[in-house]
Amino acid sequence: RAATSKFQTIKEGDILVFVCGNKRLEKKVKKVSNFKTIEELVKNLDLKKIIPFASSIEEAKKIWYSFPDYEKKISDFGLIAFELE
């Protein structure tokens, strides 16, 4: 995710709730990592675990940048990654 203020308060031990339609999934945050750039994130984490259908950093960028204002958000705030249990 772009590390906007909405996500910067999430810490280890927090419970994240994912909702899709009437389905709900709760996951505990095991680890939080921050990165300044997509390149830094990919050097430190397995891209396939983040975006399984992206086969390159260029494909991953296209996916991230397809979200509204994400290119600017990443440039301004960097990225935040959550390892979940």
Protein Blocks (a to p, Z undefined) as FASTA:
>chain_A
ZZbfklmmpcghiacdddehjbccddddfbdcddfbfklmmmmpcfklmmmmbcbfklmm
mmmmmpghklmmmmmnopaddddZZ
